[in-house]
Amino acid sequence: MGKIVHARMDEETDRLLTRLRRQTGLRDSEIVRRGIRALATVVVAGSEREIVGLGSFESGKPDLGSNAKHLRGFGRS
């Protein structure tokens, strides 16, 4: 097998891992591998997080709401 990964788990995640181990009979490593594969199928490859409404302003500035430079002094009187 390839790379070894060490991970810290909170109590709830550890309980889930224990439950999965008992229910499936799989080792922790196989459960983690399958979990990573399952997550990879849910997350669309190549897509980045987007800001809703980004680029839909009359100013034509696509980063109007996320660029601090454009927001300097905003809301101050």
Long-range contacts (C-beta under 8 A, 24 or more apart in sequence): 1-29, 5-32, 7-32
